[in-house]
């Protein structure tokens, strides 16, 4: 499989694709921002599965919430899918849902 190099033109094309698919404006901005954040962190060079796993670990070590990390991974997964590189897809973090609210949040 050919190497994937992220370029500014790829990000702009991805943004156009999201708009063409009628994604909400906020979603387009967030997905674009998340792709740029990964690109800035990874630097030049081909994107590898190992590099993506390091990015995921970096986000966890930085103390990001699992929901935030998953939303960033969703942006990357969508980007790679549009580039025909579904093999670079990352799995989401498991998030345990809280069934009950804490006493502090209870209305009286």
N, C-alpha and C positions, 0 to 999 in steps of 0.2 A: 504494500500500500504506500502511496506517495506521502511525503512529509507535509504536514500542514504548518504553514507560516502565517501568523496573523499580521495583516497590514491594515493601515488606516482605511484603504478602499474596501477591505472585507467588512470592517465595522460599519462603514457608511452603507454598504449594500445590505447588511443585516438589518440596519435601522429602517431602510426602505422596505425590506421584506416584511418586517413587523407592521409597518404602516399599511402596506398592501393587504395584509391579513386582518386588518381592522383591529389590531390590538389597541387598548386604551392608551391615551397619551402618557399617563404616568407609568404604565408598564413598559412602553417603548423606552422612556428615559431611564428607568431602573435597569432594564436588561442591557441597554447600551453602556450605562455607568458600570455595571458589574463586569462586562466584557473588558472594558478599558482598565478596570482595577486589576483584573487578572493579567492583562497584557503588560501593564506597568510593572507588576510584580515579577512576572516571568522573564521579561526582557526579550531581546531578539533571539531568534533560533526556532527550531521546530518544536511544536507542541507534542509532548509525549504523555502517555498514561502516567508514568512515574512523576513527571512534573505536576500533573493535575492532582495526584494524590498528595504531593508535598504542599500544594496550595490549600487543599482541604485541611490538612494537618495544621498548616500555618494559621488558618482562620480559627480552628479550634483552640490552638495555643494562645491566640490573641484574645481569647475570652468572648468570642462572638456567640450569640445565642444559637442553638441548633436550628430554629426556624429561619433565622437570618442566613445561616450557612446554606440551608436547603434552598432558599430563594435564589442565592447566588449560583448554586449548582444548577438550578433550573434554567437560568439564563445561559450558562455555558453549554448545557445539554442541548438546548434549543439551537444555539449558534452552531454547534458541531453537526447537528442533524441537518441544518440547512446547507452545510458545507459537504454533506455526504460522508461524514465521519462519525457515524453512530458508534463505532468501536471505541471512541474516546469518552463515551458516556460514563458519568460517575453515579454511584448509588447515593441515595440520600441518607442522612443520619436518621436513626430511629428516634422518634419523639413520643414519649408516653403522655397521653392526654390526662389531664386532671379531671376526675369525675365530680369532685366536690370542691367548692370554694373554701378558702381558709376562713376562719372565724373573723378575722380582721376585715374581710370584705363583705361580710353578711349585713344585709339591711335590717334595721329594727324598726 
